[in-house]
């Protein structure tokens, strides 16, 4: 353990849209604010703007390419680290971890001494394909970080990672920003979205892409037409499925029930919503679920990693099997009862604010970094 400033390198596949990039930029920003040094590296992506405005540099490498691009990425980062040594490499994709392992070996074999850079791998989505031959290109780092018990169990039972090489640190949210919504805030948010007081508002926030299953929410708009005629469903996010979703909404005449917003700050939508719905095939802890719950709305989500931590059944929300028909049926039942939504929303906010704050996540992550760091002499 050391109290000296840390030097952390984040390796990601690319500056892509979604919670993974948010995790890196938020954590890196908090680390810099505490006097540590941070750099991130990866290929380009739709959220390059998020890294550009972060208070740490982003090194662009061609990591999304083939074998030659991978080798070029190794050379580029090896050269970079000669002038910018780091204590821990924090990786976020399997390919990034393979790159980190090359850099680790080059450091150990270098003329400056046997100093070893530790590799921390964060498993953002569990239940990866680890069958042959994918297992030959899978590396979970020196320590694997998971945010949920289910992800930890998968690493142990399916990926065969030793338990003493796994660190369980749940994600957290900024509870000073995602405060419980007041009646005035709710009224203002709904007015800006042209919502009637009687509208029942369901919310999805995330990337419009596999494995989010966001198209199930369009099915829900049709399936609930009789029982919840005043339902409005907001899809907040961007991604490659957006054109197809717009075509479906138009073709099925659902423009008054399903609204695509593109990339937006989700906070005003949390304030206006009655519940958040997450029908993913695979999911990590889910920042957006915790953020929404912190503001005082309950969640309905499929039983993916992170669900057990956030969802106390019929107390902070509901969960369903990863099954289309079960999700639709439970959604209609869930959204129909406005009083139950309010009760679960209050409990959801209390649960997150007590157990899943960003300060707690940051403190635990710093302790993990320090335990792994090998500072150069």
N, C-alpha and C positions, 0 to 999 in steps of 0.2 A: 504493500500500500504506500502511496505517496500523496502529499498535498501540493506538489509542484504543478504548475500549469501543464495540462495535457495537450498532446498533438494528435489529432484524430483525422484519419482519411476515410471518407465515405466513398465506397465504390458501388455504383448502381449501373443497371443496363443502359438507361437513358433518362433524360429529363421528361418523363412521360406524365400524362395527366393522372391524378388519383391520389389516394391516401398514402402510397409509398413515398412519393415525392414530398408530400406534406410532412410525413414523419421525419425525413432527412432535414428539410429546411427548418422545421420547428425546433428539432433537437439541436441542430447546428447553431441556430440563432441563440438558443438558450445557453449553449456551451460557450459561445463567444462572449455573451454578456457576463459570464462568470470568469472571464480572463483567460480562457483556453483558446488554442489555435485549431481551426477546422478548415478542411478543404474537401470538396466533393469532386468526383470524376465520373464520367460516363458519356454516352453518346447524346446526340441532340434529341429533342422531343417537344411535344406540344406545350409543356409547362416550362420551357426554358426561361420564360419571364419570371417564374417563381425563384429560380436559382440566381437569375441576374440581379434581383433586388435583395437577395440574402446578403448578410454582412460577412461573407466568406467567398473565396474564389471557387469557380467551377472549371475544371480542366476537361476539355472536350476530347474524347478518344473514340475511335471507330469500333466500339465494342459490339454493336449489333451486326457487324459484318461476319464474313466467314473466317476460315483459319488464318489467312494472310492478315486480315484486319485484327484478329486476336493477337497475333504475334507483334503487329505494329503497336497495338495498345500496350503490350508488355514492355516493349522498348521505350515507348513514350513515358510510361509511368516510372520505369526504372531510372530513366534520366531525370525525371522530375524529383524523385525521392533522393537523388544524390545531393541536391541543393536544398531540399525541403524534407528533412527526416521526420518520421512520425513514430508514435508509440503504439498505436492500435490502428488496425485496418478494420473498419466496420463495413461489412458487405451486405447486399440486399437482393442478390440473385445468385443462382448457382454459377453462372458464367463469370460473374464478378468475383466469386469466391475462388474459382480456378485461377483467375488473374492474380488475386491476392496471394495465392499459394506460390505462384511463380516469383512474385516480388519478395516473398518471405525467404525463399530458397536463395535468391540472388543476394539478399542482405546477409544471410549466414555465410555465403561463400565469398563475400567481398573482402577486400584488403583492409578494411577499417576495423575488423574484429568480428567476433561471433554473435554480435547483438541480434536478438530475434524479435521480429515484430509479431505480436499476437493478432490473431484473426477472430473477430466476433461476427457471426452470421445471424442476422435477424430473419426468422421464418415468418414472412408476412402472410403467406397462404399455405396451410398444411395440405396433406393428402395429395402431394405431388406424385408424379409417375417416377418410381424408383425401380422399375423392372429393368431387365437387361434389354438394350445396352445403355439406357439412360443412367443406370446406377454407376456406370464407368465414368460419367462426367458429372457426378454429384459429389459435392464437398460441403459439409456443414460447419466448416471452420474449426478452430480450436475450442471455442465455446459457441453453443447455439442459444440464441435468445428467442423465447416465445412469449406471447402475451396471454395465453390461455392454457388451462389444464388439458383441454382436448388436444391442442397442438403439441403439448409436451408428451402426452400419451402416444400420439401418432409417431413422433420422433423416436420414442423408445421401442414401440412395438412393430412399426413398419419400416422405419428408416434405420433401426438398430443402432441408434446413438446411445452411448452410455449415459445413465441418469446424472452422473457427477459432471458431465460436460454440458448440461442444460441449465440455463438461467431463466426462471419464470419471473418476468416483470410485466405486469399488465400495463397497457397504455393508459394515459390519463388526459383529461381535457382542462382547459383554462376556465375554471369555474368563476373567475372574476369577469369573464366576457359572456359565457353562456349561463346567465343568471336566470332564476325562475321568472317566467313571463308574467307581468302584471296585467290586470284587466285593461288598463289604458294602452299598454304596448300591444296587446292582442288586437284591440279595436283599431289602432293605427295601422298595424301590419295588414290586417284584413281589408281595411279601406283602400290601402295602396294597391292591393291586388284585386280590387273591385269585387270582393266577396260579400255575399249577403250574410246577415247575422245567423241565419238558419242553415247555411251551407256546412256540410260535414267535409272536412279537408284532410285528405291522406297525402303523405309526402314520401317521395323517394329521392335520395341524394346519392349520387355516385356516378361512376363512369358507365356510359351507355355501351356496354361491350360484354362479351363473355368474361366471367361466369356470373354476371349479376342478375340474369333472368328478368330484366326490367320489362320485357314484353308481357309478362304475366299481369302487370298492372293495367295494361290495355284490355286484356281478357277480363280483369276484375271490373273495369268500367262497364262492360256489357253485362256481365253476370249479376251485377248489383243494381241494374237499372230499375227494377220493380221495388226491391226492398229498401234501397237507399237512393231515391231519385235526386236528392240534393247533393250527391257526392261530387267533389272536385278532387282530381288527382294531379299533383304537380310532380313532374320529373325534372329535377335540378341536376344538371351535369351535361357533359359532352362526351362524344365518342363515335366510333365508326357506325354504330347502329342508328344514329340520329336520323339519317335520310329515310331509312326503312320505317322507322317509327312514325315519322311525319306522314308518310304515304298511307300507312295503316289507319292513322287517326282520321285522315281526310276521307279515305275510302269507306270507313265504317261510320262516318258522320258523328265522331266523338269529340269534336272541337270544343264543345261546351262542358265536357267532363274530364278530358285529359289535356294538360297544358305542358308543353316542353319549354323550358326557360333558357336552355344553354347554360354555360358556366356562370354561376352567380355566387355571391356570398350567401351561404344557406341560412344565416341567422334570422333574417326577416321571415323566411319561410317556416323555420321552427316556431317563431312567435305566432304565426297565423294558423298553424296546423293543429289538428286534433290528435294525430298519431303519425308515426313513421313506419313504413313498410319496407322490409328488405328480404326479397325472395331468392337470394343467391344460391348457386350450386356450391360454391366455395367462398369462404369469407375469412378474414382475419378477425381481430378483436372488433373492428369497425368503429373508427373515430366518430363517424357521423351518427351512429346509433347512440354513443355515449353523449355526444354534444346535444342531440335532440332531447334525450332523456333529462339532461341537466337543466334544460329550459322548462321542463315540466310536461312533456308529452310522452306517452307510453310507446313501446315498440312492439311490432309483430315481425318476427324474423324466422327464417328457416334454421334448423338446428345445425349450425356450422360452428367453427371454432370461435370462441368468445361469447356464444349465446349463454352458456351456463353462468358465466360471470355477471352478465348484465340482466338477464331475464329471470326474475322470480315469478313463476307461473301464477297468473291472475293477480299479481301484486304490483310488479313493475311493467308487465306486458304479457305477451303470449309468444309461444314458439310452435312451429309445425314441422313435420317431416319435410324433406326436400321432395315434395310431390305437388304437381300442379293443381290437381283437384282439391287436395287437402288444404293447400294454401288459399285457394279462392274461397272455399267454404268457411274456413276460420276467419278470413278477412272480413267477409260479410257479417258474421256473428260479432266479431270484434268491433267493427266500426258502427254497428247499429246502436250500441248502448252508450249514449253520450255521458251518462252519469258515471259509468264504470271507467270510461276513458279519463275523466277528470280525476277520479280516485287513484287510478293507476299512475297517472301523470305526476301527481304530487309525490307518490312513493318512489317513482323513478328518479325524480330530481334529488330526493333525499339520499337514495342509494348511491348515485353517482358522486354526489358532492361529498359523501362520507368516505368512499372507497376508491375512487378513480380520478384523483386530481393530478394535474400535470406536475405540480411540485413534487409529489410523491414519486411519480415516474422518473423525473429528472434526478432526484436524489439517489434512487436505486441504480440508475444507469451510470451515474458518476462513480458510485462505489464499485460497480462492475468494471468500468474502464480502468480505474486505479488498480484494481486487483490484477488486471491483465497487462498493465503497461510495463514496458521495459525501456526506461529512459536511457538515452545515449550518454556515456561518460565523456 
